Amino acid sequence: MLATPLAGPPSPHPCVAAQSLAPSSTEVAVIGGGIIGLSSAWRLLQRGHSVVVIDPTPASGASFVAGGMLGATAETTFAEAGSVNRHLSARAEWDPFLRDLSIEVDRPLPYASTSTVMVAGTRSDFAEIEHVAKFQRKLNLRVDAVGRDELDRLVPGLGRSLRQGFHLIDDAAVDNRMMLQALLDAVHHRGGIVSHATAHALHCEGDHFTVATSAGLVSASKVLIATGAAPTIQSNFELPFIHPVAGVIVRLTPRPNTLTISTTIRAVVNGRSCYLVPRPNGEITLGATSVERGYDLSVPAGELHQLLDDARTVFPGLDEYSIKDVEVGLRPTTSDHHPVVEMIQPGLTVALGHYRNGFLLAPATAKRVVELISKDPS
């Protein structure tokens, strides 16, 4: 849930709405206002639950920095073979989720891209992605081999060394910041409260919970913990262990008459992964670094240079873009990289550890959270 700008003092995120103070009691307290917490809060409100979202800077952190990729196919690699059904069912939730959210906020919420290409910088890189593509096909995922002519149609301006690749038809992307703002608006529209406060501790008292926050105490009959990579709040419950994995994200803005992209690009260049995700306004979100260094939010110069250099190999037109900002997001993950969405005791549900797939899994996770909380008799 944490992120930092490259330099200068932190500024208010444009997604954050005016602060609302939490009431002293509610039915459901949602601790965490990222993509998982906000999606769950909105769906809970739709089911008639009263909800308070508690987060010092809602719609920020890793969700604000994310690429927004819905990589049901791309994220099903050898290590994730057992997750293929979860990824596919999660991807299937996105069409109705976007439709419902668009209706709720009364404005269109388009996909940022509706498919993905997977390309490679060298012959050995292509051998690597071809190996993965063959594996994905064995799982009946839609992965089409494409030559240079088809690549030019899908993504004009690719580097000339990229002669062939694969088209991942089902992998899309959303504008993460557009989605976060829409979810905040939807929560407010449904009567939910967003408290810009820090949750310090959680205690159970009979059939009710008390959340101690920087803005006072909140009493709730049910609690959802969706705190991303933020340190676990103090409680006498055994919560899943979550640790952060850092990733640098660069946002770039096209200059006038600059070639833009409309398809997500995933690439391997000299053995390193990178991705370029378009935004509806022509911007590109660039990322893919993945480093375990605790809560260190610094941006190593070498890491940033390598990321930009690899991206320029894939899409040389990037040279004509301006750097808008550079940030570090902390992806929340478990020891086996599988998310934990479950009720750990009556009234207390967790939705944690979504790692690289927070956006992909958000609608499905919210659906599961609603099922757990709505059926809970506590």
C-alpha positions, 0 to 999 in steps of 0.5 A, a space after each residue: 500500500 506504499 509508494 513514494 515520488 522520485 523527489 520532493 514532498 509528497 503531494 495529494 493524490 488526485 484520486 483522493 476525495 475530501 476527507 470524511 470522518 468516521 462514525 463511531 460505529 458501522 456494520 463493516 469496517 474495511 481497513 485499507 483503501 486500495 483496489 481490493 479494499 475499495 472494490 470490496 467496500 463498493 460491492 458490500 454497499 451494493 448488498 446493503 451493508 453499511 461500510 466505513 473504509 479506514 485508510 490515511 491516504 485512500 486510493 494511494 500506495 501500490 494501487 496508485 502506482 500499478 500498471 493495471 494489467 489484467 494478465 490472466 494469460 501472461 501471469 500464468 507461468 510455470 510457477 503459477 500453473 495451479 492458478 490458471 483457473 483463478 486467473 481466468 475466472 477473475 478475468 471473466 469478472 471484469 466485463 460486468 464489473 466495469 459495466 456496473 461501475 460505469 453505471 454507478 458513477 454515470 460515466 464510461 470506464 473503458 479498458 486502457 487496452 484490450 489485448 497484449 503482445 509478448 515480444 523479445 529483444 534477442 534470439 535467446 529472449 525469444 526462446 524464453 517467451 516461446 517456451 512460456 507460450 507453448 506451456 500456456 497453450 497446453 493450458 488452453 490459453 489463447 496465445 497466437 504466434 505473430 510475425 512482424 507484419 501482425 506486430 506492426 498492425 498491433 503496435 506500430 513503432 516496435 523496435 526493428 529487432 523484434 521480428 516475431 512474438 505472441 498475441 495474448 488476446 484475453 489479456 487487457 489493462 485498465 487505467 489504475 488511477 481512473 479505476 481508483 477514482 471511480 471506486 471512491 466515487 461509487 463508495 460515496 455514491 452508495 453512502 459509504 464513509 471514507 475515513 482518512 485515518 490510520 488504523 493502529 489496533 484491532 480488538 474483539 469485544 464480545 460480538 463486536 470489534 473496535 478499531 483504534 484509529 488516529 481519528 478515534 474508535 470505530 465499533 463494527 460488527 464485522 471487519 475486512 483487513 485489506 491493507 496491502 503491504 502496509 505493516 500489520 496493525 496491532 491485534 491479538 489475532 493471528 494474521 497472514 504474514 505479508 511482505 513487500 516486493 518493490 517495483 519501480 514505475 515510470 509514467 511518460 507523457 507523449 509530446 505533440 505528434 508523438 507516436 502512441 500505443 494502444 496495446 499492452 506490451 510485455 517484453 523480455 530484453 537480455 533476460 530482463 522483463 519489462 512492460 509498457 501499458 497505454 493510458 487513454 490519454 496517450 501516456 505510457 506506464 512503464 515497469 516490471 522491476 521486482 526487488 525484495 528490499 523491505 520497505 525501502 522506497 528509494 529509486 536506484 539510478 541503475 535500476 531506473 536506467 536499465 528499465 528505460 534502456 530496455 523499454 527504448 529497445 522495445 519501443 524506440 518512440 519512447 525517446 519522444 516522451 517526457 517523464 511525468 513521474 517515477 514512483 516505487 510501489 510495494 506489492 504485497 505478497 505471501 510466502 507462496 505468492 498466493 493471495 489469502 481471502 478468507 474469514 479467519 474467525 467469525 466477523 473477521 475477514 482478510 483479503 491480502 497478498 495479491 502480489 502482482 495481480 491486485 487489479 486482475 483479482 480485485 472484482 473476484 476478490 470483492 465478490 468472495 468478500 461479499 459472500 463471506 461477510 453476507 453469510 456470516 451470522 456474527 
